[in-house]
Amino acid sequence: MAVILIPLDSSKSSEYCLEFYMQYLHREGNEVHTLYVADYFGDVGVLEGPSPGRIRQLEEEDRQKASAIEAAVVKIFQSHNVNGKFTRLSAKEAWHKIVQHAKAINATMIVMGSRGQGKLRRTVMGSVSESVLHHSDIPVVICKHPTEKHHH
């Protein structure tokens, strides 16, 4: 039995990735874990630090985003008759939390989208998928959404 970790965010790439896994890679008996990592820490002021009110606002926005993602995931699991698991965690470095979680659940493979949120943040922070690929001890499948353009 394989243990699959599929990290998700609210991008179309993520949803496509889960559907791609279900259609092409899933085998009966596989244990499927989806993971949403909140990394709103990166969106708040680095030097001054966020106010408690701002933190609560970001947490609430994130909870709503995570709930929407979980609802979409549950729908996909049901349509493929898969008993999967959804986990929501938070971290300053999403890639690090993904690699840690993969170890914690003894994942045998990570399947993830190539693009997440925000071009500027990706330029500054580096791509989450690239970092996971670089730091993971297990195979990582990167799903590229067919409508994504490759930019140099």
Legacy VTK file of the C-alpha trace (Angstrom):
# vtk DataFile Version 3.0
C-alpha trace
ASCII
DATASET POLYDATA
POINTS 152 float
0.000 0.000 0.000
1.273 3.437 -0.931
0.820 6.512 1.249
0.318 9.573 -0.941
0.619 13.190 0.222
-1.043 15.836 -1.934
-0.347 19.386 -0.706
-3.002 21.865 -1.854
-3.650 25.580 -1.927
-6.544 27.519 -3.429
-5.074 27.586 -6.947
-6.615 25.824 -9.949
-3.308 23.954 -10.263
-3.959 22.239 -6.908
-7.432 21.014 -7.755
-6.182 19.785 -11.138
-3.358 17.963 -9.366
-5.765 16.043 -7.115
-7.949 15.131 -10.108
-4.836 14.096 -12.078
-3.723 11.847 -9.216
-7.189 10.250 -8.976
-7.418 9.663 -12.720
-3.900 8.454 -13.528
-2.014 7.415 -10.393
-4.471 6.207 -7.757
-4.575 2.508 -6.923
-7.136 0.824 -4.716
-5.715 0.539 -1.211
-3.595 3.693 -1.453
-3.844 5.939 1.579
-4.446 9.489 0.314
-3.601 12.484 2.500
-4.270 16.035 1.370
-2.570 18.891 3.172
-3.287 22.603 3.262
-0.506 24.711 4.774
-1.455 28.207 5.866
1.511 30.492 5.363
-0.132 33.853 5.937
2.830 34.729 8.171
4.624 35.745 4.984
1.919 38.290 4.163
2.257 40.334 7.328
4.794 43.037 8.079
8.166 41.444 8.764
9.759 44.204 10.823
6.852 45.673 12.767
5.017 42.400 13.210
1.268 42.033 12.794
-1.206 43.430 15.287
-3.285 40.866 17.207
-6.377 42.072 15.307
-4.633 41.579 11.963
-3.517 38.075 12.973
-7.109 37.155 13.900
-8.345 38.551 10.564
-5.740 36.558 8.618
-6.527 33.399 10.595
-10.240 33.793 9.866
-9.640 34.405 6.135
-7.400 31.366 6.108
-9.941 29.189 7.927
-12.530 30.105 5.273
-10.050 29.344 2.464
-9.153 25.993 4.088
-12.854 25.105 4.504
-13.509 25.805 0.812
-10.521 23.652 -0.174
-11.614 20.859 2.170
-15.135 20.917 0.679
-13.681 20.614 -2.854
-11.378 17.780 -1.710
-14.225 15.854 -0.050
-16.283 16.182 -3.256
-13.394 14.796 -5.344
-12.796 11.954 -2.850
-16.503 11.051 -2.938
-16.713 11.129 -6.741
-13.806 8.651 -6.889
-15.037 6.620 -3.903
-11.810 7.283 -1.985
-11.621 7.545 1.777
-8.994 10.278 2.022
-7.804 12.608 4.747
-7.586 16.422 4.812
-5.194 18.181 7.201
-4.752 21.899 7.777
-1.471 23.121 9.255
0.303 26.454 9.394
3.948 27.310 8.937
6.287 30.120 7.980
7.800 27.866 5.303
5.139 25.809 3.514
7.688 23.549 1.771
9.305 22.611 5.097
5.953 21.703 6.661
5.093 19.597 3.583
8.366 17.639 3.817
7.903 17.220 7.609
4.307 16.022 7.210
5.348 13.542 4.510
7.816 12.019 7.005
5.233 12.038 9.815
2.703 10.020 7.793
5.395 7.803 6.203
4.408 8.986 2.730
5.808 7.048 -0.208
5.116 9.825 -2.740
4.219 13.520 -2.886
2.015 14.748 -5.734
1.721 18.526 -6.054
0.998 21.398 -8.403
3.771 23.396 -10.001
2.297 26.775 -9.183
0.767 28.220 -6.086
-0.204 31.717 -5.162
1.531 34.906 -6.167
4.253 35.450 -8.733
6.091 38.066 -6.628
6.230 35.892 -3.510
7.435 32.955 -5.571
10.233 35.107 -7.016
11.261 36.311 -3.566
10.662 33.103 -1.598
11.395 30.524 -4.272
8.871 28.009 -5.498
7.333 25.729 -2.868
7.285 22.809 -5.308
10.961 23.344 -6.198
11.901 23.365 -2.507
9.863 20.226 -1.771
11.455 18.498 -4.766
14.924 19.511 -3.564
14.464 18.540 0.114
12.231 15.464 -0.097
13.652 11.954 0.402
10.734 10.393 -1.502
9.557 10.761 -5.119
7.763 14.010 -5.933
5.395 14.220 -8.893
4.852 17.783 -10.118
1.545 18.296 -11.955
1.470 21.142 -14.410
-1.975 22.475 -15.283
-2.478 22.265 -19.084
-3.321 25.976 -19.305
-0.152 27.102 -17.514
2.295 28.960 -19.687
5.992 28.434 -19.199
7.802 31.741 -18.596
11.527 32.321 -18.624
LINES 1 153
152 0 1 2 3 4 5 6 7 8 9 10 11 12 13 14 15 16 17 18 19 20 21 22 23 24 25 26 27 28 29 30 31 32 33 34 35 36 37 38 39 40 41 42 43 44 45 46 47 48 49 50 51 52 53 54 55 56 57 58 59 60 61 62 63 64 65 66 67 68 69 70 71 72 73 74 75 76 77 78 79 80 81 82 83 84 85 86 87 88 89 90 91 92 93 94 95 96 97 98 99 100 101 102 103 104 105 106 107 108 109 110 111 112 113 114 115 116 117 118 119 120 121 122 123 124 125 126 127 128 129 130 131 132 133 134 135 136 137 138 139 140 141 142 143 144 145 146 147 148 149 150 151
